[in-house]
């Protein structure tokens, strides 16, 4: 770490801009249907999707300074109370450069897919129909980080800073957050043009700035086929079948070091390495429904399921945080999420559009994705030396998720009604960690109105705290939160409708914390959101 007045800096302040960042997506999808006989229907689909993200420049600058700091954490009730004795935060005088950079990034996702399904109506005893089909998909994900331009002019002196034009954050910058407005207002803010000019003069460029840690490619080929029988009889119905899935993954990633590494990058020697994974799964399933009485229905379901990992978690790309020697990366050997899912459901229909339901479910996951930490040697761009980093990455482990759902739908006079449900979930991994993104309690309450050309609803969604991620080697949780939303639609004409939607009417905050509520991580105010949509069908 560079030092000032013999002490480590107490302030590190980043200004990062992406003036020309852009994303685009497109797709084409063709559907066809053919009835060669009265009992046979054939459906087909062919399509292509394309998505692209570009960051052609990211001028950034990091100040450092200060000779001390005092603070008091206030949990999630309000922002931390912070003071920097003897250090101004409303101008850059006395600050030096910690680092400056300009990243160039390019990411592409594209997929070609096709499927063919057939339904043969039989009506032979309990066998009502046979369904079969095949599907193929080829997906390509490329993340390219051709340059991480770094600082050539490095100095702890205030002379090595961009020209300052007197800009500041507004005085009410954090006024919408609890405890905001105390210390993080009127902070000096340099102009985009000043930082761009500084970077253009002082950053090193070229092949040596190739950031191989953030570059990877994933190609995935999926082929699946299924056969399913629809069955039924007096007061019962259902289906059972099997699906087979063959998946081939090719992950091209850059690994630190190696026997004959590439040595042209300033971020250290690396070896491009391909990791191939092949998975073949046979997945049976069964669903049964029994009409116990005219109003009482019982349902049972069991299935083997898989879900492929996100492409970004498969790539070996690593993002490093130099200040505390931590990072986050992928795992090219990550296996699919796989498990057996069971549920049983009892529904009582006691009136028109009115019912009560209780459902039990059990997910026995033989392969689930959790996050852990390991160490590795990487280049520290701040100190310009190699160091041991603690890297957080995904890995597979067994997990168990069980729970119960209670639901109640009640129609009311004059087009009004009420839909409610509450879910209790108990989930943990084999080593006792909570399941990611799983709240123990969730409930939804929605009141609606539907009559004539008007439909409207007002709903409140609540979920208790949940384990969200691992960052810098520590768990991150999201606190309890509830959101009030509304939507009103009006059919102006037979084929023209207008819809007004409002999200988060109560302006709920999203609060994240570490091991407990006394360890705040972040507080987000996403504000209220309003949408007006017109839909015309032709």
C-alpha positions, 0 to 999 in steps of 0.5 A: 500500500502507498502511504501518506505521512507514514500511515496507511490511507484512511480514504480510498475513493473510486470514480468509474464511468462507462460512457459508451457501454451498451447491450443489444439482444435479438431473436428469431423463432419459427413455430409450426404445427401439422395434423397428418391424421385426426389422432396425430399432431406434430409441433416443431420449433426452430430459433436463434438468439443473440445477445451482446454487451460492450464496454469499449471504455471505462475511464476510472480513477482511484484517489487515496488520502486521509490520516485517520478515521473514526466510525460507528456501525449502526446496524441496518437502522441507519448508515454508519457514522463516519468522521475523517479528522483533519481531512477534507472530503469536499475537494481533492487537495491532499489526495494522491493517486492510488490507481487508474485504469480503463477496461475494455470488455466484450461479451457475446451469448448466442444459441441455436435451438430446435425441437420436434414434438408429437402427440398421438391420441389413443383412448385405449382403456387407461391410456389416453395419449402418447407424447414424445419429442426431441430437442437440440440446443447449441449455446456459445458464451464468450467473455473477452477482456482484451485490455485492462489499461493500467497506470504508468504514472504512479505517485503518492504525491498529490501532483499525480491527479486529474485536473479538478473543476470544482464539482461535488455530489449534491448536498442531499445525495444520501437523504433517501437512506436512513442516516443519510446526509451526515458525512457522504454529501458534498464529496468532491467529484471530478468531471468525466472529461478530466479523468478521460484526459488523465487516463489517455496521458498516463495509462499503459496500453497494448498486448501486455495489458491483456487481462487473461483472468477475465477472459473465457469461452463456454460452448454447450451442446444439449440433446434431449428426448422424452416419452410420456403417457397421459393416463386416466380413468373414473375420477383420476388422471395423470401422466408418467414418462422419462426424459434423457438428456445428454450434455457436452460442455467445452470450457476454455479458460486461462489458468495461472502458470503452467508448464509452457505459459504465455508470458506476454501479459503484465498480469502474470504467466498463464496457460489457455486450458480446455475443460470438457465435461459430459453428462448423461441423465435419465430423468423419470417423472410421474403426476397423479390427480384424484377427485376424492369428492366433487370438491376435494382433489388430491395430487401427487408428483415425483420427478428427477430434475436437472438444471445446468449452471449459469455460464458465467459460473462455469468460466474460470474468469476471476475478479480481484480486489487488491485492497484486501486480497480477495476475489471471485471466480468461476469453476469450469468443473461445476456439475449440474444441479440435480435432485429428486423432487416430491410433492403432495397437494390437497385442494378443496373447491368450496365455491366458484373461483374459491378454494383452499389448498395445502401442499407439502414438498421435498427436494433431495438435491444430490448436486447443489451449488454453494460457494467456498473459498480457496487461495491462489497467487495473482498479480496485485495491480496496486502494489505491482507484486504477486500475492496470495488471494482468497478466491470465492468460487462455486462448488457442488454439494448435496442439499435438502429443501422441505416445506409446506404451502398454504393457499386460499382463494376467495371470490367476493361480490361485484367482481372483487376477490382475494388470493393469498398464500404462505410458504414455509421452507427449511433448506440446508446443505450437507455441511449445514449452510443455508440454501442460497436465495431461500427464505424460511417464510414467504407470503403473498396477499393480492386483492383483485377486481375484474369486471367488464373492460377493467381489471385491477389488483393490489398485492403485497409480497413478503419474504424473510431474510435469506442467504444471498452470496459469499463476497470477499470470503464472508457470507452476505444476507438480505434482510426481511422485506415486503413490497406493495405493487399494483396494476390496472388494465383497461380494454379500450377496444377488442384488440387494444388495452392499456396497463398502468403498473406501479412497483414498490409503492412503499419505497421499501429498502433492500438491506444486506448484512454479513454474519448478523444484523450488526454487520451492515454490507449495503443499503439500496433504495431502488425507489418506486417504479411506474410503467404505462404499457399499450398492447395492440393485437392484430 
